[in-house]
Amino acid sequence: MTGIVLVTHDGLGEAIRLEAEHILGRTINLTTVAVSYRTDPESSLHELRAVMAASADAGGTLVLTDLPGATPHNLASRAAVENGIPVVSGLNLPMLLKVINHVDEPAEELAGRACEGGQQGVLRK
């Protein structure tokens, strides 16, 4: 299995986690880290490093962030690069569901699945 870490603005990660659990009808094993605009970046970076290390599983760790270029993404990227952890930004519910359904894959492969799921969840009619 691969450890999953959601790094998002305030409560977004926990909200999307709860929706995924509701849809799947079971508890999901992942970690959420909420980054507030009031947060000290250095203390958040320290927290992220610890969370990523603790979340590592046999398949490694995958980090999903909500908004490319925003503080949660930038801090997650800084912490992840030190350990070769893939980071995928643009978190949406289809992305998370795809990742959860393929969590037995290694982190790098799961990052590709995350991108697939995120893109498949965007439709225009």
N, CA, C and O atoms as a printed pandas DataFrame, in Angstrom:
     atom_number atom_name residue_name chain_id  residue_number  x_coord  y_coord  z_coord
0              1         N          MET        A               1    0.829   -1.192    0.000
1              2        CA          MET        A               1    0.000    0.000    0.000
2              3         C          MET        A               1    0.868    1.248    0.000
3              4         O          MET        A               1    2.023    1.231    0.425
4              5         N          THR        A               2    0.282    2.315   -0.484
5              6        CA          THR        A               2    0.948    3.612   -0.489
6              7         C          THR        A               2    0.240    4.529    0.501
7              8         O          THR        A               2   -0.989    4.586    0.530
8              9         N          GLY        A               3    1.009    5.239    1.305
9             10        CA          GLY        A               3    0.426    6.210    2.227
10            11         C          GLY        A               3   -0.051    7.431    1.457
11            12         O          GLY        A               3    0.608    7.869    0.514
12            13         N          ILE        A               4   -1.182    7.977    1.848
13            14        CA          ILE        A               4   -1.761    9.145    1.184
14            15         C          ILE        A               4   -1.826   10.296    2.183
15            16         O          ILE        A               4   -2.288   10.136    3.313
16            17         N          VAL        A               5   -1.349   11.465    1.737
17            18        CA          VAL        A               5   -1.405   12.672    2.560
18            19         C          VAL        A               5   -2.095   13.760    1.747
19            20         O          VAL        A               5   -1.679   14.066    0.630
20            21         N          LEU        A               6   -3.153   14.343    2.311
21            22        CA          LEU        A               6   -3.831   15.483    1.689
22            23         C          LEU        A               6   -3.349   16.746    2.385
23            24         O          LEU        A               6   -3.466   16.869    3.604
24            25         N          VAL        A               7   -2.812   17.677    1.623
25            26        CA          VAL        A               7   -2.346   18.951    2.164
26            27         C          VAL        A               7   -3.169   20.038    1.491
27            28         O          VAL        A               7   -3.025   20.296    0.296
28            29         N          THR        A               8   -4.039   20.672    2.280
29            30        CA          THR        A               8   -5.006   21.609    1.705
30            31         C          THR        A               8   -5.173   22.852    2.571
31            32         O          THR        A               8   -4.668   22.931    3.691
32            33         N          HIS        A               9   -5.887   23.802    2.026
33            34        CA          HIS        A               9   -6.278   24.974    2.799
34            35         C          HIS        A               9   -7.265   24.544    3.881
35            36         O          HIS        A               9   -8.181   23.760    3.630
36            37         N          ASP        A              10   -7.065   25.065    5.068
37            38        CA          ASP        A              10   -7.941   24.856    6.226
38            39         C          ASP        A              10   -8.608   23.484    6.234
39            40         O          ASP        A              10   -7.890   22.484    6.249
40            41         N          GLY        A              11   -9.935   23.372    6.226
41            42        CA          GLY        A              11  -10.627   22.098    6.400
42            43         C          GLY        A              11  -10.995   21.369    5.130
43            44         O          GLY        A              11  -11.750   20.399    5.184
44            45         N          LEU        A              12  -10.485   21.802    3.983
45            46        CA          LEU        A              12  -10.885   21.188    2.716
46            47         C          LEU        A              12  -10.508   19.707    2.643
47            48         O          LEU        A              12  -11.310   18.895    2.182
48            49         N          GLY        A              13   -9.329   19.350    3.079
49            50        CA          GLY        A              13   -8.885   17.963    3.022
50            51         C          GLY        A              13   -9.773   17.043    3.841
51            52         O          GLY        A              13  -10.126   15.951    3.394
52            53         N          GLU        A              14  -10.133   17.481    5.035
53            54        CA          GLU        A              14  -10.991   16.664    5.886
54            55         C          GLU        A              14  -12.395   16.554    5.291
55            56         O          GLU        A              14  -13.020   15.498    5.379
56            57         N          ALA        A              15  -12.889   17.620    4.693
57            58        CA          ALA        A              15  -14.223   17.591    4.070
58            59         C          ALA        A              15  -14.267   16.613    2.893
59            60         O          ALA        A              15  -15.216   15.839    2.765
60            61         N          ILE        A              16  -13.257   16.647    2.048
61            62        CA          ILE        A              16  -13.243   15.743    0.888
62            63         C          ILE        A              16  -13.026   14.300    1.339
63            64         O          ILE        A              16  -13.549   13.370    0.724
64            65         N          ARG        A              17  -12.271   14.117    2.385
65            66        CA          ARG        A              17  -12.096   12.773    2.953
66            67         C          ARG        A              17  -13.431   12.210    3.440
67            68         O          ARG        A              17  -13.763   11.058    3.160
68            69         N          LEU        A              18  -14.191   13.023    4.168
69            70        CA          LEU        A              18  -15.488   12.580    4.692
70            71         C          LEU        A              18  -16.452   12.222    3.563
71            72         O          LEU        A              18  -17.206   11.256    3.680
72            73         N          GLU        A              19  -16.436   12.985    2.477
73            74        CA          GLU        A              19  -17.295   12.664    1.331
74            75         C          GLU        A              19  -16.884   11.353    0.684
75            76         O          GLU        A              19  -17.741   10.547    0.321
76            77         N          ALA        A              20  -15.588   11.129    0.535
77            78        CA          ALA        A              20  -15.106    9.874   -0.040
78            79         C          ALA        A              20  -15.514    8.693    0.848
79            80         O          ALA        A              20  -15.922    7.647    0.343
80            81         N          GLU        A              21  -15.402    8.861    2.159
81            82        CA          GLU        A              21  -15.814    7.793    3.072
82            83         C          GLU        A              21  -17.308    7.531    2.968
83            84         O          GLU        A              21  -17.748    6.383    3.027
84            85         N          HIS        A              22  -18.082    8.589    2.816
85            86        CA          HIS        A              22  -19.534    8.437    2.663
86            87         C          HIS        A              22  -19.861    7.662    1.387
87            88         O          HIS        A              22  -20.689    6.752    1.409
88            89         N          ILE        A              23  -19.221    8.015    0.291
89            90        CA          ILE        A              23  -19.454    7.343   -0.991
90            91         C          ILE        A              23  -19.043    5.875   -0.920
91            92         O          ILE        A              23  -19.772    5.003   -1.394
92            93         N          LEU        A              24  -17.887    5.598   -0.332
93            94        CA          LEU        A              24  -17.363    4.235   -0.272
94            95         C          LEU        A              24  -17.956    3.402    0.860
95            96         O          LEU        A              24  -17.876    2.174    0.846
96            97         N          GLY        A              25  -18.546    4.075    1.831
97            98        CA          GLY        A              25  -19.151    3.365    2.952
98            99         C          GLY        A              25  -18.152    2.736    3.892
99           100         O          GLY        A              25  -18.453    1.739    4.550
100          101         N          ARG        A              26  -16.965    3.310    3.962
101          102        CA          ARG        A              26  -15.934    2.776    4.858
102          103         C          ARG        A              26  -14.947    3.881    5.222
103          104         O          ARG        A              26  -14.902    4.937    4.591
104          105         N          THR        A              27  -14.167    3.608    6.250
105          106        CA          THR        A              27  -13.120    4.538    6.677
106          107         C          THR        A              27  -11.939    4.438    5.718
107          108         O          THR        A              27  -11.590    3.351    5.259
108          109         N          ILE        A              28  -11.338    5.567    5.426
109          110        CA          ILE        A              28  -10.191    5.619    4.520
110          111         C          ILE        A              28   -8.942    5.920    5.338
111          112         O          ILE        A              28   -8.941    6.808    6.191
112          113         N          ASN        A              29   -7.889    5.173    5.068
113          114        CA          ASN        A              29   -6.630    5.367    5.773
114          115         C          ASN        A              29   -5.784    6.395    5.024
115          116         O          ASN        A              29   -5.081    6.062    4.070
116          117         N          LEU        A              30   -5.862    7.637    5.469
117          118        CA          LEU        A              30   -5.034    8.706    4.923
118          119         C          LEU        A              30   -4.858    9.773    5.981
119          120         O          LEU        A              30   -5.538    9.765    7.007
120          121         N          THR        A              31   -3.947   10.688    5.725
121          122        CA          THR        A              31   -3.662   11.771    6.668
122          123         C          THR        A              31   -3.976   13.096    6.003
123          124         O          THR        A              31   -3.635   13.315    4.841
124          125         N          THR        A              32   -4.627   13.977    6.743
125          126        CA          THR        A              32   -4.889   15.320    6.227
126          127         C          THR        A              32   -4.078   16.338    7.024
127          128         O          THR        A              32   -3.921   16.224    8.239
128          129         N          VAL        A              33   -3.574   17.327    6.311
129          130        CA          VAL        A              33   -2.868   18.441    6.939
130          131         C          VAL        A              33   -3.517   19.723    6.433
131          132         O          VAL        A              33   -3.516   20.002    5.234
132          133         N          ALA        A              34   -4.068   20.494    7.357
133          134        CA          ALA        A              34   -4.705   21.767    7.019
134          135         C          ALA        A              34   -3.697   22.891    7.188
135          136         O          ALA        A              34   -3.075   23.033    8.241
136          137         N          VAL        A              35   -3.545   23.685    6.141
137          138        CA          VAL        A              35   -2.628   24.826    6.188
138          139         C          VAL        A              35   -3.468   26.098    6.106
139          140         O          VAL        A              35   -4.163   26.330    5.117
140          141         N          SER        A              36   -3.399   26.897    7.128
141          142        CA          SER        A              36   -4.140   28.152    7.185
142          143         C          SER        A              36   -3.266   29.293    6.675
143          144         O          SER        A              36   -2.038   29.217    6.729
144          145         N          TYR        A              37   -3.894   30.329    6.189
145          146        CA          TYR        A              37   -3.127   31.494    5.745
146          147         C          TYR        A              37   -2.433   32.175    6.915
147          148         O          TYR        A              37   -1.527   32.984    6.713
148          149         N          ARG        A              38   -2.847   31.857    8.129
149          150        CA          ARG        A              38   -2.219   32.428    9.326
150          151         C          ARG        A              38   -1.064   31.573    9.842
151          152         O          ARG        A              38   -0.370   31.963   10.781
152          153         N          THR        A              39   -0.859   30.414    9.230
153          154        CA          THR        A              39    0.148   29.469    9.698
154          155         C          THR        A              39    1.561   29.971    9.420
155          156         O          THR        A              39    1.835   30.573    8.382
156          157         N          ASP        A              40    2.450   29.707   10.377
157          158        CA          ASP        A              40    3.861   29.995   10.177
158          159         C          ASP        A              40    4.412   28.962    9.192
159          160         O          ASP        A              40    4.379   27.766    9.483
160          161         N          PRO        A              41    4.920   29.397    8.032
161          162        CA          PRO        A              41    5.381   28.447    7.018
162          163         C          PRO        A              41    6.440   27.471    7.518
163          164         O          PRO        A              41    6.406   26.297    7.149
164          165         N          GLU        A              42    7.362   27.913    8.330
165          166        CA          GLU        A              42    8.427   27.021    8.800
166          167         C          GLU        A              42    7.890   25.938    9.736
167          168         O          GLU        A              42    8.344   24.795    9.679
168          169         N          SER        A              43    6.932   26.283   10.595
169          170        CA          SER        A              43    6.371   25.250   11.478
170          171         C          SER        A              43    5.511   24.278   10.661
171          172         O          SER        A              43    5.475   23.084   10.958
172          173         N          SER        A              44    4.826   24.782    9.643
173          174        CA          SER        A              44    4.047   23.901    8.763
174          175         C          SER        A              44    4.964   22.962    7.992
175          176         O          SER        A              44    4.645   21.787    7.808
176          177         N          LEU        A              45    6.091   23.475    7.546
177          178        CA          LEU        A              45    7.053   22.647    6.819
178          179         C          LEU        A              45    7.578   21.530    7.718
179          180         O          LEU        A              45    7.711   20.387    7.279
180          181         N          HIS        A              46    7.869   21.853    8.947
181          182        CA          HIS        A              46    8.336   20.853    9.916
182          183         C          HIS        A              46    7.259   19.790   10.134
183          184         O          HIS        A              46    7.559   18.596   10.154
184          185         N          GLU        A              47    6.006   20.223   10.296
185          186        CA          GLU        A              47    4.890   19.289   10.484
186          187         C          GLU        A              47    4.729   18.382    9.268
187          188         O          GLU        A              47    4.531   17.176    9.411
188          189         N          LEU        A              48    4.815   18.959    8.077
189          190        CA          LEU        A              48    4.658   18.175    6.849
190          191         C          LEU        A              48    5.744   17.113    6.714
191          192         O          LEU        A              48    5.461   15.984    6.313
192          193         N          ARG        A              49    6.960   17.461    7.040
193          194        CA          ARG        A              49    8.048   16.474    6.977
194          195         C          ARG        A              49    7.747   15.284    7.887
195          196         O          ARG        A              49    7.932   14.130    7.499
196          197         N          ALA        A              50    7.285   15.576    9.091
197          198        CA          ALA        A              50    6.977   14.517   10.054
198          199         C          ALA        A              50    5.800   13.674    9.582
199          200         O          ALA        A              50    5.837   12.448    9.689
200          201         N          VAL        A              51    4.771   14.306    9.070
201          202        CA          VAL        A              51    3.588   13.577    8.594
202          203         C          VAL        A              51    3.945   12.688    7.408
203          204         O          VAL        A              51    3.507   11.539    7.342
204          205         N          MET        A              52    4.726   13.200    6.482
205          206        CA          MET        A              52    5.113   12.414    5.312
206          207         C          MET        A              52    5.943   11.200    5.713
207          208         O          MET        A              52    5.766   10.112    5.165
208          209         N          ALA        A              53    6.833   11.385    6.656
209          210        CA          ALA        A              53    7.652   10.261    7.128
210          211         C          ALA        A              53    6.785    9.216    7.828
211          212         O          ALA        A              53    6.976    8.016    7.632
212          213         N          ALA        A              54    5.842    9.666    8.633
213          214        CA          ALA        A              54    4.974    8.742    9.369
214          215         C          ALA        A              54    3.975    8.044    8.453
215          216         O          ALA        A              54    3.516    6.946    8.767
216          217         N          SER        A              55    3.634    8.662    7.327
217          218        CA          SER        A              55    2.638    8.103    6.414
218          219         C          SER        A              55    3.227    7.114    5.422
219          220         O          SER        A              55    2.485    6.410    4.738
220          221         N          ALA        A              56    4.533    7.053    5.336
221          222        CA          ALA        A              56    5.175    6.156    4.369
222          223         C          ALA        A              56    4.765    4.723    4.644
223          224         O          ALA        A              56    4.777    4.255    5.783
224          225         N          ASP        A              57    4.406    4.044    3.574
225          226        CA          ASP        A              57    4.001    2.645    3.661
226          227         C          ASP        A              57    4.886    1.855    2.716
227          228         O          ASP        A              57    5.846    2.402    2.175
228          229         N          ALA        A              58    4.590    0.599    2.506
229          230        CA          ALA        A              58    5.422   -0.243    1.639
230          231         C          ALA        A              58    5.570    0.343    0.239
231          232         O          ALA        A              58    6.625    0.216   -0.384
232          233         N          GLY        A              59    4.506    0.989   -0.258
233          234        CA          GLY        A              59    4.543    1.585   -1.592
234          235         C          GLY        A              59    5.052    3.009   -1.612
235          236         O          GLY        A              59    5.133    3.625   -2.675
236          237         N          GLY        A              60    5.399    3.544   -0.444
237          238        CA          GLY        A              60    5.861    4.923   -0.356
238          239         C          GLY        A              60    4.735    5.835    0.107
239          240         O          GLY        A              60    3.822    5.411    0.815
240          241         N          THR        A              61    4.816    7.087   -0.304
241          242        CA          THR        A              61    3.827    8.096    0.070
242          243         C          THR        A              61    3.469    8.914   -1.159
243          244         O          THR        A              61    4.327    9.208   -1.992
244          245         N          LEU        A              62    2.196    9.280   -1.267
245          246        CA          LEU        A              62    1.715   10.192   -2.303
246          247         C          LEU        A              62    1.070   11.375   -1.610
247          248         O          LEU        A              62    0.273   11.204   -0.687
248          249         N          VAL        A              63    1.414   12.582   -2.055
249          250        CA          VAL        A              63    0.838   13.797   -1.502
250          251         C          VAL        A              63   -0.084   14.412   -2.542
251          252         O          VAL        A              63    0.295   14.578   -3.701
252          253         N          LEU        A              64   -1.307   14.750   -2.115
253          254        CA          LEU        A              64   -2.270   15.448   -2.965
254          255         C          LEU        A              64   -2.537   16.811   -2.352
255          256         O          LEU        A              64   -2.811   16.918   -1.157
256          257         N          THR        A              65   -2.456   17.858   -3.174
257          258        CA          THR        A              65   -2.716   19.213   -2.686
258          259         C          THR        A              65   -3.864   19.822   -3.480
259          260         O          THR        A              65   -4.203   19.345   -4.563
260          261         N          ASP        A              66   -4.456   20.873   -2.939
261          262        CA          ASP        A              66   -5.645   21.422   -3.559
262          263         C          ASP        A              66   -5.388   22.428   -4.682
263          264         O          ASP        A              66   -6.065   22.378   -5.709
264          265         N          LEU        A              67   -4.448   23.319   -4.515
265          266        CA          LEU        A              67   -4.300   24.419   -5.472
266          267         C          LEU        A              67   -2.839   24.619   -5.854
267          268         O          LEU        A              67   -2.029   24.992   -5.005
268          269         N          PRO        A              68   -2.487   24.377   -7.119
269          270        CA          PRO        A              68   -1.093   24.556   -7.529
270          271         C          PRO        A              68   -0.627   25.992   -7.269
271          272         O          PRO        A              68   -1.338   26.955   -7.554
272          273         N          GLY        A              69    0.566   26.105   -6.731
273          274        CA          GLY        A              69    1.164   27.421   -6.511
274          275         C          GLY        A              69    0.755   28.095   -5.215
275          276         O          GLY        A              69    1.323   29.125   -4.851
276          277         N          ALA        A              70   -0.221   27.534   -4.507
277          278        CA          ALA        A              70   -0.655   28.110   -3.237
278          279         C          ALA        A              70    0.224   27.576   -2.101
279          280         O          ALA        A              70    0.992   26.633   -2.289
280          281         N          THR        A              71    0.103   28.180   -0.946
281          282        CA          THR        A              71    0.956   27.831    0.187
282          283         C          THR        A              71    0.936   26.338    0.536
283          284         O          THR        A              71    2.008   25.762    0.721
284          285         N          PRO        A              72   -0.237   25.676    0.637
285          286        CA          PRO        A              72   -0.196   24.242    0.957
286          287         C          PRO        A              72    0.618   23.439   -0.062
287          288         O          PRO        A              72    1.401   22.565    0.309
288          289         N          HIS        A              73    0.427   23.742   -1.334
289          290        CA          HIS        A              73    1.161   23.037   -2.389
290          291         C          HIS        A              73    2.660   23.341   -2.313
291          292         O          HIS        A              73    3.484   22.431   -2.407
292          293         N          ASN        A              74    3.004   24.587   -2.147
293          294        CA          ASN        A              74    4.422   24.974   -2.098
294          295         C          ASN        A              74    5.145   24.332   -0.916
295          296         O          ASN        A              74    6.268   23.846   -1.057
296          297         N          LEU        A              75    4.499   24.332    0.247
297          298        CA          LEU        A              75    5.120   23.709    1.419
298          299         C          LEU        A              75    5.215   22.199    1.249
299          300         O          LEU        A              75    6.239   21.601    1.581
300          301         N          ALA        A              76    4.164   21.582    0.738
301          302        CA          ALA        A              76    4.182   20.129    0.515
302          303         C          ALA        A              76    5.277   19.757   -0.477
303          304         O          ALA        A              76    5.979   18.763   -0.288
304          305         N          SER        A              77    5.422   20.545   -1.522
305          306        CA          SER        A              77    6.457   20.275   -2.526
306          307         C          SER        A              77    7.851   20.378   -1.928
307          308         O          SER        A              77    8.720   19.557   -2.222
308          309         N          ARG        A              78    8.066   21.383   -1.091
309          310        CA          ARG        A              78    9.371   21.531   -0.437
310          311         C          ARG        A              78    9.683   20.332    0.440
311          312         O          ARG        A              78   10.800   19.815    0.417
312          313         N          ALA        A              79    8.701   19.888    1.213
313          314        CA          ALA        A              79    8.922   18.751    2.111
314          315         C          ALA        A              79    9.072   17.451    1.330
315          316         O          ALA        A              79    9.865   16.591    1.712
316          317         N          ALA        A              80    8.329   17.296    0.253
317          318        CA          ALA        A              80    8.323   16.040   -0.506
318          319         C          ALA        A              80    9.590   15.838   -1.322
319          320         O          ALA        A              80   10.081   14.715   -1.435
320          321         N          VAL        A              81   10.118   16.900   -1.884
321          322        CA          VAL        A              81   11.280   16.782   -2.763
322          323         C          VAL        A              81   12.483   16.206   -2.027
323          324         O          VAL        A              81   13.320   15.535   -2.630
324          325         N          GLU        A              82   12.570   16.463   -0.749
325          326        CA          GLU        A              82   13.688   15.964    0.059
326          327         C          GLU        A              82   13.725   14.435    0.108
327          328         O          GLU        A              82   14.786   13.842    0.306
328          329         N          ASN        A              83   12.560   13.800   -0.074
329          330        CA          ASN        A              83   12.481   12.342    0.025
330          331         C          ASN        A              83   11.953   11.691   -1.250
331          332         O          ASN        A              83   11.588   10.515   -1.238
332          333         N          GLY        A              84   11.909   12.437   -2.340
333          334        CA          GLY        A              84   11.451   11.876   -3.603
334          335         C          GLY        A              84    9.991   11.455   -3.599
335          336         O          GLY        A              84    9.613   10.506   -4.285
336          337         N          ILE        A              85    9.177   12.151   -2.835
337          338        CA          ILE        A              85    7.755   11.833   -2.731
338          339         C          ILE        A              85    7.004   12.600   -3.822
339          340         O          ILE        A              85    7.170   13.814   -3.941
340          341         N          PRO        A              86    6.173   11.905   -4.626
341          342        CA          PRO        A              86    5.419   12.611   -5.660
342          343         C          PRO        A              86    4.297   13.466   -5.062
343          344         O          PRO        A              86    3.653   13.086   -4.084
344          345         N          VAL        A              87    4.086   14.633   -5.680
345          346        CA          VAL        A              87    3.029   15.556   -5.276
346          347         C          VAL        A              87    2.156   15.824   -6.494
347          348         O          VAL        A              87    2.659   16.164   -7.565
348          349         N          VAL        A              88    0.849   15.668   -6.326
349          350        CA          VAL        A              88   -0.109   15.969   -7.389
350          351         C          VAL        A              88   -1.046   17.044   -6.854
351          352         O          VAL        A              88   -1.586   16.915   -5.755
352          353         N          SER        A              89   -1.234   18.099   -7.629
353          354        CA          SER        A              89   -2.081   19.200   -7.202
354          355         C          SER        A              89   -3.350   19.250   -8.043
355          356         O          SER        A              89   -3.405   18.701   -9.144
356          357         N          GLY        A              90   -4.368   19.917   -7.507
357          358        CA          GLY        A              90   -5.657   20.017   -8.182
358          359         C          GLY        A              90   -6.665   19.037   -7.602
359          360         O          GLY        A              90   -7.578   18.594   -8.298
360          361         N          LEU        A              91   -6.501   18.696   -6.324
361          362        CA          LEU        A              91   -7.330   17.695   -5.653
362          363         C          LEU        A              91   -8.813   17.910   -5.916
363          364         O          LEU        A              91   -9.348   19.004   -5.731
364          365         N          ASN        A              92   -9.461   16.833   -6.354
365          366        CA          ASN        A              92  -10.917   16.817   -6.433
366          367         C          ASN        A              92  -11.388   15.437   -5.997
367          368         O          ASN        A              92  -10.573   14.530   -5.827
368          369         N          LEU        A              93  -12.678   15.272   -5.817
369          370        CA          LEU        A              93  -13.210   14.010   -5.315
370          371         C          LEU        A              93  -12.946   12.834   -6.250
371          372         O          LEU        A              93  -12.571   11.765   -5.768
372          373         N          PRO        A              94  -13.123   12.978   -7.580
373          374        CA          PRO        A              94  -12.796   11.849   -8.459
374          375         C          PRO        A              94  -11.320   11.434   -8.364
375          376         O          PRO        A              94  -11.004   10.247   -8.448
376          377         N          MET        A              95  -10.426   12.402   -8.191
377          378        CA          MET        A              95   -9.002   12.090   -8.034
378          379         C          MET        A              95   -8.782   11.243   -6.789
379          380         O          MET        A              95   -8.092   10.224   -6.834
380          381         N          LEU        A              96   -9.366   11.665   -5.692
381          382        CA          LEU        A              96   -9.176   10.937   -4.448
382          383         C          LEU        A              96   -9.762    9.534   -4.525
383          384         O          LEU        A              96   -9.143    8.584   -4.046
384          385         N          LEU        A              97  -10.929    9.388   -5.112
385          386        CA          LEU        A              97  -11.543    8.062   -5.241
386          387         C          LEU        A              97  -10.689    7.137   -6.099
387          388         O          LEU        A              97  -10.539    5.958   -5.778
388          389         N          LYS        A              98  -10.131    7.655   -7.182
389          390        CA          LYS        A              98   -9.254    6.848   -8.044
390          391         C          LYS        A              98   -8.028    6.376   -7.257
391          392         O          LYS        A              98   -7.631    5.214   -7.350
392          393         N          VAL        A              99   -7.444    7.271   -6.495
393          394        CA          VAL        A              99   -6.260    6.930   -5.698
394          395         C          VAL        A              99   -6.602    5.863   -4.664
395          396         O          VAL        A              99   -5.864    4.891   -4.500
396          397         N          ILE        A             100   -7.705    6.042   -3.979
397          398        CA          ILE        A             100   -8.106    5.082   -2.943
398          399         C          ILE        A             100   -8.329    3.696   -3.550
399          400         O          ILE        A             100   -7.972    2.685   -2.945
400          401         N          ASN        A             101   -8.913    3.653   -4.730
401          402        CA          ASN        A             101   -9.207    2.374   -5.370
402          403         C          ASN        A             101   -7.968    1.677   -5.926
403          404         O          ASN        A             101   -8.031    0.508   -6.305
404          405         N          HIS        A             102   -6.843    2.387   -5.975
405          406        CA          HIS        A             102   -5.600    1.797   -6.499
406          407         C          HIS        A             102   -4.445    1.945   -5.511
407          408         O          HIS        A             102   -3.283    1.950   -5.916
408          409         N          VAL        A             103   -4.750    2.064   -4.239
409          410        CA          VAL        A             103   -3.753    2.368   -3.219
410          411         C          VAL        A             103   -2.678    1.283   -3.082
411          412         O          VAL        A             103   -1.655    1.514   -2.438
412          413         N          ASP        A             104   -2.894    0.113   -3.673
413          414        CA          ASP        A             104   -1.882   -0.943   -3.615
414          415         C          ASP        A             104   -0.734   -0.706   -4.590
415          416         O          ASP        A             104    0.270   -1.417   -4.543
416          417         N          GLU        A             105   -0.866    0.272   -5.461
417          418        CA          GLU        A             105    0.194    0.574   -6.428
418          419         C          GLU        A             105    1.265    1.450   -5.777
419          420         O          GLU        A             105    0.975    2.173   -4.824
420          421         N          PRO        A             106    2.494    1.392   -6.280
421          422        CA          PRO        A             106    3.557    2.265   -5.750
422          423         C          PRO        A             106    3.225    3.748   -5.975
423          424         O          PRO        A             106    2.433    4.095   -6.851
424          425         N          ALA        A             107    3.834    4.592   -5.183
425          426        CA          ALA        A             107    3.534    6.026   -5.185
426          427         C          ALA        A             107    3.628    6.665   -6.572
427          428         O          ALA        A             107    2.748    7.442   -6.943
428          429         N          GLU        A             108    4.657    6.361   -7.333
429          430        CA          GLU        A             108    4.821    6.978   -8.662
430          431         C          GLU        A             108    3.677    6.587   -9.602
431          432         O          GLU        A             108    3.159    7.433  -10.331
432          433         N          GLU        A             109    3.285    5.320   -9.587
433          434        CA          GLU        A             109    2.162    4.881  -10.417
434          435         C          GLU        A             109    0.865    5.495   -9.929
435          436         O          GLU        A             109    0.011    5.886  -10.725
436          437         N          LEU        A             110    0.723    5.576   -8.624
437          438        CA          LEU        A             110   -0.482    6.154   -8.036
438          439         C          LEU        A             110   -0.612    7.637   -8.382
439          440         O          LEU        A             110   -1.724    8.144   -8.527
440          441         N          ALA        A             111    0.511    8.331   -8.514
441          442        CA          ALA        A             111    0.485    9.740   -8.930
442          443         C          ALA        A             111   -0.138    9.859  -10.324
443          444         O          ALA        A             111   -0.910   10.782  -10.583
444          445         N          GLY        A             112    0.196    8.931  -11.217
445          446        CA          GLY        A             112   -0.410    8.921  -12.543
446          447         C          GLY        A             112   -1.899    8.654  -12.473
447          448         O          GLY        A             112   -2.677    9.276  -13.197
448          449         N          ARG        A             113   -2.304    7.738  -11.612
449          450        CA          ARG        A             113   -3.734    7.458  -11.416
450          451         C          ARG        A             113   -4.465    8.691  -10.889
451          452         O          ARG        A             113   -5.597    8.971  -11.283
452          453         N          ALA        A             114   -3.805    9.421   -9.999
453          454        CA          ALA        A             114   -4.408   10.637   -9.450
454          455         C          ALA        A             114   -4.705   11.636  -10.568
455          456         O          ALA        A             114   -5.780   12.236  -10.610
456          457         N          CYS        A             115   -3.746   11.805  -11.464
457          458        CA          CYS        A             115   -3.951   12.726  -12.587
458          459         C          CYS        A             115   -5.091   12.255  -13.483
459          460         O          CYS        A             115   -5.919   13.058  -13.913
460          461         N          GLU        A             116   -5.134   10.953  -13.763
461          462        CA          GLU        A             116   -6.228   10.386  -14.568
462          463         C          GLU        A             116   -7.572   10.665  -13.917
463          464         O          GLU        A             116   -8.487   11.179  -14.560
464          465         N          GLY        A             117   -7.687   10.323  -12.641
465          466        CA          GLY        A             117   -8.944   10.500  -11.926
466          467         C          GLY        A             117   -9.390   11.940  -11.869
467          468         O          GLY        A             117  -10.570   12.241  -12.042
468          469         N          GLY        A             118   -8.438   12.839  -11.623
469          470        CA          GLY        A             118   -8.759   14.258  -11.572
470          471         C          GLY        A             118   -9.278   14.780  -12.896
471          472         O          GLY        A             118  -10.240   15.546  -12.937
472          473         N          GLN        A             119   -8.637   14.361  -13.983
473          474        CA          GLN        A             119   -9.058   14.807  -15.315
474          475         C          GLN        A             119  -10.385   14.174  -15.728
475          476         O          GLN        A             119  -11.224   14.832  -16.343
476          477         N          GLN        A             120  -10.574   12.897  -15.392
477          478        CA          GLN        A             120  -11.824   12.230  -15.727
478          479         C          GLN        A             120  -13.012   12.842  -15.014
479          480         O          GLN        A             120  -14.147   12.719  -15.474
480          481         N          GLY        A             121  -12.759   13.494  -13.904
481          482        CA          GLY        A             121  -13.832   14.110  -13.118
482          483         C          GLY        A             121  -14.208   15.500  -13.587
483          484         O          GLY        A             121  -15.083   16.131  -12.994
484          485         N          VAL        A             122  -13.570   15.991  -14.634
485          486        CA          VAL        A             122  -13.897   17.311  -15.164
486          487         C          VAL        A             122  -14.594   17.133  -16.501
487          488         O          VAL        A             122  -13.990   16.676  -17.472
488          489         N          LEU        A             123  -15.870   17.498  -16.546
489          490        CA          LEU        A             123  -16.671   17.334  -17.768
490          491         C          LEU        A             123  -17.349   18.641  -18.137
491          492         O          LEU        A             123  -17.640   19.477  -17.282
492          493         N          ARG        A             124  -17.588   18.792  -19.405
493          494        CA          ARG        A             124  -18.367   19.937  -19.875
494          495         C          ARG        A             124  -19.475   19.404  -20.755
495          496         O          ARG        A             124  -19.215   18.643  -21.688
496          497         N          LYS        A             125  -20.679   19.782  -20.480
497          498        CA          LYS        A             125  -21.837   19.351  -21.274
498          499         C          LYS        A             125  -22.401   20.501  -22.033
499          500         O          LYS        A             125  -23.380   20.340  -22.761
